[in-house]
């Protein structure tokens, strides 16, 4: 799933870039934005999650504190 990120959001601050393809959150595979949202909705605004993305053919992990800018 291709990332579309708001500037200054938690993912942007963590280093995730527009064009990264999100493949997992906390090692749970996600294929649709609805799956990602459903998972995030189970978390609290201060929880830390690990987002796995594909960038330039390489897998990268980013730790994100939800709700943090």
C-alpha positions, 0 to 999 in steps of 0.5 A, a space after each residue: 500500500 503506497 504511503 500518502 502522509 500528512 506533513 509533520 505527522 508521526 510517520 513523517 517525523 519518523 522518516 517514512 516518505 511519500 512513495 514508501 510501500 507499507 507492508 506490515 505494522 508490528 509484524 502484521 501484514 497489511 495489504 489495504 489502508 483499511 487494514 492499517 487503520 483497523 490495527 491503529 484504531 486498537 492502539 492508544 495515542 501514545 503507543 509505539 508501533 513498528 511500521 515496515 515499508 519497502 523503499 527502493 526494493 529494500 525493507 525498512 522498519 520505523 518505530 513510531 509513537 502514535 499521535 506524536 508530531 
